[in-house]
Amino acid sequence: MNSRSQSIFVYILLFVAIGAMLYMGFRQNPSAAEPLTINQVAQKVQNGEVARIIIESDDTITVVYTDGTEEEGVESRKESSATLVEQLASLGVTMEQLAPENVIIEVRAPSVWGGVLSGALYLLPILFMGGVLWFIFRQAQGSNNAAMSFGKSRARMFSGEHPTVTFADVAGAEESKQELAEIVEFLKEPQKFIQLGARIPKGVLLVGPPGTGKTLLAKAVSGEAGVPFFSISGSEFVEMFVGVGASRVRDLFDQAKRHSPCIIFVDEIDAVGRQRGAGLGGSHDEREQTLNQMLVEMDGFDTDTNVIIIAATNRPDILDPALMRPGRFDRRVTLDRPDVKGREAILRVHVKGKPLDPAADLASIARGTPGFAGADLENLVNESAILSARRNKKSIGQSELEEAIERVVMGPERKSRLISDEEKRIIAYHEAGHAIVANAIAEADPVQKVTIVGRGQAGGVTWFRPDEDRILMSRKKMLATLAMALGGRAAEELIFDDITSGASNDIEQVTNMARAMVKRLGMSAEMGTMSYGQKEEMIFLGREISEQRDYSEAVAEQIDREVRKIVEDAYKTAKLTVKKYRKQLDIVAQKLLEVESINREDFELLFPAPFGKKKSGTPQPA
């Protein structure tokens, strides 16, 4: 009996028991009227009001009057040692008055079913209580069983007979697929390697930013090899009870050995594989015991076990060194954000099965999405499909794809937001200032779109997008980025002779970038080619909590002065630029007030780059 059937059974018992108790209550007290006594019955017989007297099996007297009405006297009972006639005669009723032509006395024999029903009604509450106790016992037994299985692995097993994901479903990671092709070949033909004495890697660590396809690639390996696939998250090992994690690790590897050849996939292994000795609970906490058991199990694999463990993480820097040594995770496969060709291939994978407009150019969409991971591109295609459905279109067009890029990057538009004309004018000049400074400096990224329609928390957005992927960022480009970010504040000061809070996020980004140039990137002539300060991280918590200062207070003051100088120089550049191109600033701002949004082509018509065709910039490093 499953839990649903048990619940239904208990509810039925409850309703039946309540109904029985209510029936018994009404039966014992059928009416609120005062019942007849035996003396009152005798008096009514003497007055000639009674036509019939019925004696029930329980000695209850029912009186039927001459007018046809009935009245049951529950308390009117004859004595068991005497008949009703004898009792009435003792109370002054004559035999003539009790003659059959005057009063009919009927004795009803007891009913077999009535006795059974009466007994059942009395037994039902007892049965109900017994059922409740049985149900509680069963629940307690189930809880005990659950407790006994607490240490069992929660890994989900997928059969490899009907693979749903193969290498054909993974795009933009060709090098990674080649690295894992050897794993697939080993699982298919292990003897080919064993005969030569080769040792296949026991573990493969997939490393890459979130959304790059680590989990998808692991499933593809299982699908290509056609073997069982055990999937579990690192957080599912650890519970509040000591020893549970280690027990689950043992059970997982035991299952894997029984189903070998197979693959064990541990997603987000950093949740359990963090460096030991960094926990708040001491050196023998539950997390470390789980990790120790995993290390032991990986060492216990024989060459003929044919079990491969694949793990994924985006934080390889915090993993315990014991996991990374040869014999455990022998091979590290890095999945980076795809390039333009990889993005196009990923887009083609995600548009399969969707009605795509033949005029849609996926290559241009790929060029317009630098820095997008696989998950971002999947979300882009989904957003474009939603937009097409909202517009009652039968296919996904180019306009929906391009708008989806903006929604993913900047968030949805908030056109319903009401702002005053004065604030709208300030926002227009602020965003125009960003665009003018960016277009006037050769090293800055091209302006893709300028809008005064609110997106997210921003009142307006100026979107800059490089035409090509870049890995490195030069000092000139970083200085151009600083000036571009301060262009909005410079335009506010020039036009309104005042400043607003709209540049708060710009100032924060500028300060962080300038400090990174001085302390980490060695881009300050005064401070030299040196790195200042070491970030300390609480590995147990996974976040930076402090900075170890390996420099004196005098150097700290010097760093602050240099950061201030870089920011002030960038602000001077921004103010000089908006003053120089004041006319173009007014033109762009007025256009924004008219149409609210300006794309790249229209912006370049309003303000052509003074140095010719705009060069593409490089994206900022993460």
C-alpha positions as CSV (number, residue, x, y, z in Angstrom):
1,M,0.0,0.0,0.0
2,N,1.5,3.3,-1.1
3,S,1.3,6.5,0.9
4,R,-1.7,7.8,-1.1
5,S,-3.7,4.6,-0.5
6,Q,-2.8,4.8,3.2
7,S,-4.1,8.3,3.5
8,I,-7.3,7.5,1.8
9,F,-7.9,4.5,4.0
10,V,-7.3,6.6,7.2
11,Y,-9.7,9.3,6.0
12,I,-12.4,6.7,5.3
13,L,-12.0,5.2,8.8
14,L,-12.2,8.7,10.2
15,F,-15.5,9.6,8.4
16,V,-17.1,6.2,9.2
17,A,-16.2,6.5,12.9
18,I,-17.5,10.0,13.2
19,G,-20.7,9.0,11.5
20,A,-21.1,6.0,13.8
21,M,-20.6,8.1,16.9
22,L,-23.1,10.7,15.7
23,Y,-25.7,8.0,15.0
24,M,-25.2,6.5,18.4
25,G,-25.6,9.8,20.0
26,F,-28.9,10.6,18.2
27,R,-30.1,7.1,18.8
28,Q,-29.6,7.4,22.5
29,N,-31.2,10.8,22.6
30,P,-33.7,11.0,19.7
31,S,-35.4,14.1,20.7
32,A,-35.1,16.9,23.2
33,A,-38.7,16.1,24.5
34,E,-39.0,14.6,28.0
35,P,-39.5,10.9,27.7
36,L,-42.6,9.1,29.2
37,T,-42.4,7.4,32.5
38,I,-44.2,4.1,33.2
39,N,-46.6,6.0,35.5
40,Q,-47.5,8.3,32.7
41,V,-48.1,5.4,30.4
42,A,-50.5,3.9,33.0
43,Q,-52.3,7.2,33.3
44,K,-52.8,7.5,29.6
45,V,-54.1,3.9,29.3
46,Q,-56.7,4.7,32.1
47,N,-57.8,7.8,30.2
48,G,-58.3,5.8,27.0
49,E,-55.6,7.7,25.0
50,V,-53.5,4.7,24.1
51,A,-54.3,2.5,21.2
52,R,-51.2,0.4,21.0
53,I,-48.1,-0.4,23.1
54,I,-45.0,-1.9,21.4
55,I,-42.4,-3.5,23.6
56,E,-38.9,-3.6,22.0
57,S,-36.3,-6.2,22.7
58,D,-34.4,-3.8,25.0
59,D,-37.6,-3.2,27.1
60,T,-38.2,0.2,25.5
61,I,-41.9,1.1,25.3
62,T,-43.3,2.8,22.2
63,V,-46.8,4.3,22.7
64,V,-49.2,4.7,19.8
65,Y,-52.1,7.1,20.6
66,T,-55.6,6.8,19.4
67,D,-55.0,9.7,17.0
68,G,-52.1,7.8,15.3
69,T,-49.2,9.7,16.8
70,E,-46.3,7.8,18.4
71,E,-44.1,8.7,21.4
72,E,-41.1,6.6,22.5
73,G,-40.4,6.6,26.2
74,V,-36.8,5.6,26.5
75,E,-37.0,5.7,30.3
76,S,-40.2,3.7,30.4
77,R,-39.0,0.2,30.8
78,K,-40.7,-2.8,32.3
79,E,-39.0,-4.7,35.0
80,S,-37.3,-7.8,33.8
81,S,-38.9,-9.9,36.5
82,A,-42.5,-8.8,35.6
83,T,-44.5,-8.3,32.5
84,L,-45.9,-5.0,31.3
85,V,-49.5,-6.0,32.1
86,E,-48.5,-6.8,35.7
87,Q,-46.7,-3.5,36.1
88,L,-49.7,-1.5,34.7
89,A,-52.1,-3.5,36.9
90,S,-50.1,-2.6,39.9
91,L,-50.4,1.1,38.9
92,G,-54.3,0.8,38.9
93,V,-54.9,-0.2,35.3
94,T,-57.8,-2.7,35.0
95,M,-57.7,-5.8,32.9
96,E,-60.8,-4.5,31.0
97,Q,-58.8,-1.4,30.1
98,L,-55.9,-3.7,28.9
99,A,-58.3,-5.8,26.8
100,P,-57.2,-6.3,23.2
101,E,-60.2,-4.3,21.9
102,N,-58.9,-1.3,23.9
103,V,-55.1,-1.6,23.9
104,I,-53.1,-3.8,21.7
105,I,-49.8,-4.9,23.3
106,E,-47.2,-6.0,20.8
107,V,-43.9,-7.7,21.7
108,R,-41.2,-7.4,19.0
109,A,-38.6,-10.2,18.8
110,P,-35.0,-9.0,18.7
111,S,-33.5,-8.6,15.2
112,V,-30.3,-10.5,14.4
113,W,-29.1,-7.7,12.1
114,G,-29.9,-5.1,14.6
115,G,-27.7,-6.8,17.1
116,V,-24.9,-7.1,14.6
117,L,-25.3,-3.4,13.6
118,S,-25.4,-2.3,17.2
119,G,-22.2,-4.3,18.0
120,A,-20.5,-2.9,14.9
121,L,-21.4,0.7,15.9
122,Y,-19.7,0.1,19.2
123,L,-16.7,-1.6,17.6
124,L,-16.1,1.1,15.0
125,P,-14.4,3.6,17.3
126,I,-12.1,0.9,18.5
127,L,-11.3,-0.2,15.0
128,F,-10.7,3.4,14.1
129,M,-8.2,3.9,16.9
130,G,-6.5,0.7,15.9
131,G,-6.2,1.9,12.3
132,V,-4.7,5.2,13.4
133,L,-2.2,3.4,15.6
134,W,-1.3,1.0,12.7
135,F,-0.8,4.0,10.3
136,I,1.4,5.7,12.9
137,F,3.4,2.5,13.2
138,R,3.8,2.1,9.5
139,Q,4.9,5.7,9.2
140,A,7.5,5.2,11.9
141,Q,8.7,2.1,10.2
142,G,9.0,4.0,6.9
143,S,10.9,6.7,8.7
144,N,13.2,4.1,10.1
145,N,13.7,2.6,6.7
146,A,14.5,6.1,5.4
147,A,17.0,6.6,8.2
148,M,18.6,3.2,7.3
149,S,18.9,4.4,3.7
150,F,20.2,7.8,4.6
151,G,23.7,6.8,3.6
152,K,22.7,5.5,0.2
153,S,23.8,7.4,-2.9
154,R,21.3,9.8,-4.4
155,A,22.9,9.6,-7.9
156,R,20.6,9.3,-10.8
157,M,21.4,6.6,-13.2
158,F,20.8,6.9,-16.9
159,S,20.9,3.9,-19.2
160,G,23.2,4.2,-22.2
161,E,20.9,2.1,-24.4
162,H,19.0,5.1,-25.8
163,P,21.3,8.1,-25.6
164,T,19.7,11.5,-25.7
165,V,22.9,13.6,-26.0
166,T,25.8,12.9,-28.3
167,F,28.8,14.9,-29.5
168,A,26.6,16.1,-32.4
169,D,24.6,18.0,-29.8
170,V,27.7,19.8,-28.5
171,A,29.0,22.7,-30.6
172,G,31.7,25.3,-30.0
173,A,34.0,22.9,-28.1
174,E,35.8,20.9,-30.7
175,E,39.1,20.7,-28.8
176,S,37.3,19.5,-25.7
177,K,35.4,16.8,-27.7
178,Q,38.7,15.6,-29.1
179,E,40.2,15.3,-25.6
180,L,37.2,13.2,-24.5
181,A,37.1,11.0,-27.6
182,E,39.8,8.9,-26.1
183,I,37.6,8.3,-23.0
184,V,34.8,7.1,-25.3
185,E,37.1,4.8,-27.2
186,F,38.4,3.3,-24.0
187,L,34.8,2.6,-22.7
188,K,33.9,1.0,-26.1
189,E,37.1,-1.0,-26.6
190,P,39.0,-1.3,-23.2
191,Q,41.1,-4.3,-24.3
192,K,42.7,-2.2,-27.0
193,F,44.4,-0.2,-24.3
194,I,44.9,-2.9,-21.7
195,Q,46.8,-5.1,-24.0
196,L,49.4,-2.4,-24.6
197,G,49.6,-1.7,-20.8
198,A,48.1,1.7,-21.2
199,R,46.4,3.3,-18.3
200,I,43.4,5.4,-19.2
201,P,42.8,8.5,-17.0
202,K,40.7,7.6,-14.0
203,G,39.2,11.0,-13.8
204,V,38.6,13.9,-16.1
205,L,38.0,17.4,-14.7
206,L,36.0,19.8,-16.8
207,V,36.9,23.4,-16.1
208,G,35.2,26.4,-17.5
209,P,32.9,29.4,-16.7
210,P,29.2,28.8,-16.0
211,G,27.1,28.0,-19.0
212,T,30.0,26.7,-21.3
213,G,28.5,23.2,-21.5
214,K,30.4,21.1,-19.0
215,T,27.4,19.0,-18.0
216,L,26.2,18.7,-21.5
217,L,29.6,17.4,-22.6
218,A,29.7,14.8,-19.8
219,K,26.3,13.5,-21.0
220,A,27.6,13.4,-24.5
221,V,30.5,11.2,-23.5
222,S,28.1,8.8,-22.0
223,G,25.8,8.9,-25.0
224,E,28.7,8.2,-27.4
225,A,30.0,5.4,-25.3
226,G,26.6,3.8,-24.7
227,V,27.3,3.1,-21.1
228,P,25.4,3.8,-17.9
229,F,25.7,7.4,-16.5
230,F,25.5,8.2,-12.8
231,S,24.9,11.9,-12.2
232,I,25.1,13.6,-8.8
233,S,25.8,17.1,-7.5
234,G,28.7,17.7,-5.1
235,S,26.2,19.2,-2.6
236,E,24.2,16.0,-2.4
237,F,27.0,14.2,-0.6
238,V,27.1,16.3,2.5
239,E,24.4,16.4,5.1
240,M,24.2,17.6,8.7
241,F,24.8,14.1,10.0
242,V,28.4,13.0,10.4
243,G,29.5,10.2,8.2
244,V,26.6,10.4,5.7
245,G,28.7,11.9,2.9
246,A,31.4,9.2,3.1
247,S,28.7,6.5,3.2
248,R,27.1,8.0,0.0
249,V,30.5,8.1,-1.7
250,R,31.1,4.4,-0.9
251,D,27.6,3.4,-2.1
252,L,28.0,5.4,-5.3
253,F,31.3,3.7,-6.3
254,D,29.9,0.3,-5.3
255,Q,26.9,0.9,-7.7
256,A,29.3,2.1,-10.4
257,K,31.5,-1.0,-10.1
258,R,28.4,-3.3,-10.4
259,H,27.4,-1.5,-13.7
260,S,30.8,-1.1,-15.2
261,P,31.8,0.1,-17.7
262,C,30.1,3.3,-16.7
263,I,30.6,7.0,-16.0
264,I,30.3,8.8,-12.7
265,F,29.6,12.5,-13.2
266,V,30.0,14.8,-10.2
267,D,28.7,18.3,-11.0
268,E,30.0,21.3,-9.0
269,I,32.7,19.1,-7.3
270,D,34.0,22.2,-5.5
271,A,31.1,21.9,-3.1
272,V,32.8,18.8,-1.6
273,G,36.4,18.9,-3.0
274,R,37.5,22.2,-1.4
275,Q,41.0,22.4,0.0
276,R,41.2,20.6,3.4
277,G,42.1,22.4,6.5
278,A,40.1,25.5,5.6
279,G,36.8,24.6,7.2
280,L,35.2,26.4,10.1
281,G,34.5,23.1,11.8
282,G,38.0,22.0,12.4
283,S,40.2,19.5,10.5
284,H,37.8,16.6,10.7
285,D,34.5,18.0,9.6
286,E,32.0,16.2,7.5
287,R,33.1,17.8,4.3
288,E,36.7,16.7,4.7
289,Q,35.6,13.1,5.6
290,T,33.6,13.0,2.4
291,L,36.6,14.2,0.4
292,N,38.9,11.7,2.0
293,Q,36.5,8.9,1.1
294,M,36.3,10.1,-2.5
295,L,40.1,10.1,-2.7
296,V,40.3,6.5,-1.3
297,E,37.6,5.3,-3.7
298,M,39.4,6.8,-6.7
299,D,42.6,5.1,-5.6
300,G,40.8,1.8,-5.3
301,F,39.9,1.6,-9.0
302,D,41.7,-1.2,-10.8
303,T,42.9,-1.1,-14.4
304,D,40.0,-3.4,-15.4
305,T,37.3,-1.6,-13.5
306,N,36.2,0.5,-16.5
307,V,34.7,3.2,-14.3
308,I,35.6,6.8,-15.2
309,I,34.7,9.7,-13.0
310,I,34.1,13.1,-14.7
311,A,33.7,16.2,-12.6
312,A,32.9,19.7,-13.4
313,T,33.7,23.0,-11.7
314,N,34.2,26.7,-12.4
315,R,36.5,27.1,-9.4
316,P,39.5,24.8,-10.0
317,D,41.6,27.2,-7.9
318,I,40.0,26.1,-4.6
319,L,40.1,22.3,-5.2
320,D,42.3,20.2,-2.9
321,P,45.7,19.4,-4.5
322,A,45.2,15.7,-3.7
323,L,42.4,15.6,-6.2
324,M,44.6,17.0,-9.0
325,R,47.5,14.6,-8.7
326,P,48.1,11.9,-11.4
327,G,46.0,8.8,-10.7
328,R,42.9,10.7,-9.7
329,F,41.9,13.6,-12.0
330,D,44.6,12.9,-14.6
331,R,43.2,15.1,-17.3
332,R,41.9,18.6,-17.2
333,V,39.7,19.7,-20.1
334,T,39.1,23.5,-20.3
335,L,35.9,24.8,-21.8
336,D,36.2,28.5,-22.6
337,R,33.6,30.9,-24.0
338,P,33.2,30.1,-27.7
339,D,34.7,32.2,-30.5
340,V,32.6,33.6,-33.4
341,K,32.6,30.3,-35.2
342,G,31.7,28.4,-32.1
343,R,28.9,30.7,-31.4
344,E,27.4,30.3,-34.8
345,A,27.6,26.5,-34.5
346,I,25.9,26.7,-31.1
347,L,23.1,28.9,-32.5
348,R,22.5,26.4,-35.3
349,V,22.2,23.6,-32.7
350,H,19.6,25.5,-30.7
351,V,17.5,26.6,-33.7
352,K,17.0,23.0,-34.7
353,G,13.3,22.2,-34.6
354,K,12.3,25.9,-34.5
355,P,10.8,27.7,-37.4
356,L,13.6,30.0,-38.4
357,D,13.1,32.7,-41.0
358,P,15.2,32.0,-44.1
359,A,16.4,35.6,-44.1
360,A,17.8,35.3,-40.6
361,D,21.5,35.6,-40.5
362,L,23.0,33.6,-37.7
363,A,26.5,34.6,-38.6
364,S,25.8,38.2,-37.9
365,I,24.1,37.3,-34.6
366,A,27.3,35.3,-33.7
367,R,29.5,38.3,-34.5
368,G,27.3,40.5,-32.4
369,T,27.5,38.3,-29.3
370,P,31.1,38.3,-28.1
371,G,31.6,36.9,-24.7
372,F,28.4,34.8,-24.8
373,A,28.5,31.3,-23.4
374,G,26.5,28.4,-24.6
375,A,23.8,29.0,-22.0
376,D,23.6,32.6,-23.0
377,L,23.0,31.7,-26.7
378,E,20.4,29.1,-25.7
379,N,18.6,31.8,-23.7
380,L,18.9,34.2,-26.7
381,V,17.2,31.8,-29.0
382,N,14.5,31.1,-26.5
383,E,13.9,34.8,-26.0
384,S,13.6,35.4,-29.7
385,A,11.1,32.6,-30.0
386,I,9.0,34.2,-27.2
387,L,9.2,37.6,-28.9
388,S,8.0,36.0,-32.2
389,A,5.1,34.3,-30.4
390,R,4.2,37.6,-28.8
391,R,4.1,39.3,-32.2
392,N,2.0,36.4,-33.6
393,K,4.7,35.5,-36.1
394,K,5.0,32.0,-37.5
395,S,8.8,32.1,-37.6
396,I,11.8,33.6,-35.8
397,G,13.1,36.6,-37.7
398,Q,16.3,38.6,-37.7
399,S,14.7,41.5,-35.8
400,E,13.6,39.1,-32.9
401,L,17.1,37.7,-32.7
402,E,18.7,41.1,-32.5
403,E,16.2,42.3,-29.9
404,A,16.8,39.2,-27.9
405,I,20.5,40.1,-27.7
406,E,19.6,43.4,-26.2
407,R,17.2,41.7,-23.7
408,V,19.9,39.3,-22.6
409,V,22.6,42.0,-22.3
410,M,20.7,44.9,-20.9
411,G,17.4,43.5,-19.7
412,P,13.8,44.2,-20.9
413,E,12.7,47.7,-21.7
414,R,10.6,49.6,-19.2
415,K,8.6,52.0,-21.4
416,S,5.8,52.3,-18.9
417,R,8.1,54.1,-16.4
418,L,6.9,57.7,-16.0
419,I,9.7,60.4,-15.7
420,S,9.5,64.1,-16.0
421,D,10.6,66.1,-19.0
422,E,13.5,67.5,-17.1
423,E,14.8,64.1,-16.0
424,K,14.3,62.8,-19.6
425,R,16.4,65.6,-20.9
426,I,19.2,64.9,-18.4
427,I,19.2,61.2,-19.3
428,A,19.4,62.1,-23.0
429,Y,22.4,64.3,-22.6
430,H,24.0,61.7,-20.2
431,E,23.7,58.9,-22.6
432,A,24.7,61.2,-25.6
433,G,27.9,62.1,-23.6
434,H,28.9,58.4,-23.3
435,A,28.3,57.9,-27.0
436,I,30.1,61.1,-28.2
437,V,33.3,60.4,-26.1
438,A,33.3,56.7,-27.2
439,N,33.0,57.6,-30.9
440,A,35.6,60.4,-30.7
441,I,38.3,58.1,-29.2
442,A,39.8,55.6,-31.6
443,E,40.6,53.0,-29.0
444,A,37.1,52.8,-27.6
445,D,34.6,50.2,-28.6
446,P,32.0,51.1,-31.3
447,V,28.6,52.4,-30.1
448,Q,26.0,49.7,-30.8
449,K,22.9,51.5,-29.5
450,V,21.9,54.5,-27.4
451,T,18.6,54.6,-25.7
452,I,16.8,56.6,-23.0
453,V,14.3,53.8,-22.4
454,G,14.9,52.4,-18.9
455,R,16.4,48.9,-18.7
456,G,16.8,47.2,-15.4
457,Q,17.8,49.8,-12.8
458,A,19.3,52.1,-15.4
459,G,17.4,55.1,-16.6
460,G,19.1,54.8,-20.0
461,V,21.7,52.6,-21.6
462,T,24.6,53.2,-24.1
463,W,25.7,49.8,-25.4
464,F,29.2,49.3,-26.7
465,R,30.1,46.2,-28.6
466,P,33.4,45.2,-30.3
467,D,33.3,43.8,-33.8
468,E,35.8,41.1,-33.1
469,D,36.7,38.9,-30.1
470,R,39.7,40.1,-28.1
471,I,41.6,38.4,-25.3
472,L,43.9,41.2,-24.3
473,M,43.2,44.8,-23.3
474,S,45.8,47.5,-23.9
475,R,46.5,50.4,-21.6
476,K,45.3,52.9,-24.2
477,K,42.0,51.0,-24.5
478,M,41.5,50.9,-20.7
479,L,42.1,54.7,-20.6
480,A,39.6,55.2,-23.4
481,T,37.1,53.0,-21.5
482,L,37.5,55.2,-18.4
483,A,36.9,58.4,-20.4
484,M,33.9,56.9,-22.1
485,A,32.4,55.8,-18.8
486,L,32.8,59.4,-17.5
487,G,31.4,61.0,-20.6
488,G,27.9,61.0,-19.2
489,R,29.0,62.9,-16.0
490,A,31.0,65.4,-18.2
491,A,28.0,66.1,-20.4
492,E,25.8,66.8,-17.4
493,E,28.3,69.3,-16.0
494,L,28.7,71.0,-19.3
495,I,25.0,71.4,-20.2
496,F,23.4,71.8,-16.8
497,D,26.2,73.2,-14.8
498,D,25.4,70.6,-12.2
499,I,25.8,66.8,-11.7
500,T,23.3,64.1,-10.7
501,S,23.4,60.6,-9.1
502,G,23.0,59.0,-12.5
503,A,26.7,58.4,-12.8
504,S,27.1,56.3,-9.6
505,N,27.6,53.0,-11.4
506,D,29.9,54.6,-13.9
507,I,32.1,56.0,-11.1
508,E,32.2,52.7,-9.3
509,Q,33.4,50.9,-12.4
510,V,35.9,53.6,-13.2
511,T,37.4,53.4,-9.7
512,N,37.7,49.6,-9.8
513,M,39.4,49.6,-13.2
514,A,41.8,52.4,-12.2
515,R,42.8,50.5,-9.0
516,A,43.3,47.3,-11.0
517,M,45.5,49.2,-13.4
518,V,47.7,50.4,-10.6
519,K,47.7,47.3,-8.2
520,R,47.4,44.3,-10.5
521,L,48.2,45.2,-14.1
522,G,51.3,47.3,-13.6
523,M,50.0,50.1,-15.9
524,S,51.1,53.0,-13.7
525,A,54.4,54.7,-14.6
526,E,54.8,56.0,-11.0
527,M,54.1,52.7,-9.3
528,G,56.1,50.6,-11.7
529,T,55.5,47.1,-13.0
530,M,54.6,45.5,-9.7
531,S,51.6,43.9,-8.1
532,Y,50.4,45.2,-4.8
533,G,48.3,43.2,-2.3
534,Q,47.3,39.6,-2.1
535,K,43.7,38.5,-2.0
536,E,42.8,36.2,0.8
537,E,39.9,33.9,0.4
538,M,38.0,31.8,2.9
539,I,37.9,28.6,0.9
540,F,35.1,27.2,3.0
541,L,32.9,30.1,2.2
542,G,34.3,30.6,-1.4
543,R,34.6,34.4,-1.3
544,E,37.3,37.0,-0.8
545,I,37.1,38.4,2.7
546,S,40.2,40.5,3.0
547,E,43.4,41.7,1.3
548,Q,46.8,41.0,2.7
549,R,48.8,44.2,2.4
550,D,52.3,43.5,1.5
551,Y,53.2,47.2,1.2
552,S,53.6,50.1,3.6
553,E,51.2,52.9,4.5
554,A,53.4,55.3,2.4
555,V,52.9,53.0,-0.7
556,A,49.2,52.8,0.1
557,E,48.9,56.6,0.0
558,Q,50.9,56.6,-3.3
559,I,48.5,54.0,-4.8
560,D,45.5,56.2,-3.8
561,R,47.1,59.2,-5.4
562,E,47.9,57.4,-8.6
563,V,44.3,56.0,-8.8
564,R,42.9,59.4,-8.3
565,K,45.2,60.8,-11.0
566,I,44.1,58.2,-13.5
567,V,40.5,58.9,-12.8
568,E,40.9,62.7,-12.9
569,D,42.8,62.5,-16.2
570,A,40.1,60.4,-17.7
571,Y,37.5,62.9,-16.6
572,K,39.5,65.8,-18.1
573,T,39.6,63.9,-21.4
574,A,35.8,63.3,-21.3
575,K,35.1,67.0,-20.5
576,L,37.4,68.2,-23.3
577,T,35.8,65.8,-25.8
578,V,32.2,66.8,-25.0
579,K,33.2,70.5,-25.3
580,K,34.9,69.9,-28.6
581,Y,31.9,68.1,-30.0
582,R,29.2,70.2,-28.3
583,K,27.3,70.5,-31.5
584,Q,27.1,66.8,-32.1
585,L,26.2,66.3,-28.5
586,D,23.2,68.5,-28.9
587,I,22.2,66.7,-32.1
588,V,22.4,63.2,-30.5
589,A,20.5,64.3,-27.4
590,Q,17.7,66.0,-29.3
591,K,17.4,62.9,-31.5
592,L,17.1,60.7,-28.4
593,L,14.3,63.0,-27.1
594,E,12.5,62.5,-30.3
595,V,12.9,58.7,-31.0
596,E,14.2,57.4,-27.6
597,S,16.6,54.9,-29.2
598,I,19.3,55.2,-31.9
599,N,21.1,52.2,-33.4
600,R,24.6,52.1,-34.7
601,E,23.9,53.0,-38.3
602,D,21.8,56.1,-37.4
603,F,24.3,57.2,-34.8
604,E,27.2,57.1,-37.3
605,L,25.2,59.3,-39.6
606,L,24.6,61.8,-36.9
607,F,28.2,61.8,-35.7
608,P,30.8,60.2,-38.1
609,A,34.0,59.1,-36.3
610,P,36.5,62.0,-36.8
611,F,39.4,59.6,-37.6
612,G,37.5,57.5,-40.2
613,K,36.1,54.1,-39.8
614,K,35.8,52.9,-36.2
615,K,38.2,50.2,-35.2
616,S,37.0,47.3,-33.2
617,G,38.0,47.2,-29.6
618,T,38.7,44.3,-27.3
619,P,36.4,43.1,-24.5
620,Q,37.4,43.6,-20.9
621,P,39.0,40.6,-19.1
622,A,36.9,38.9,-16.5
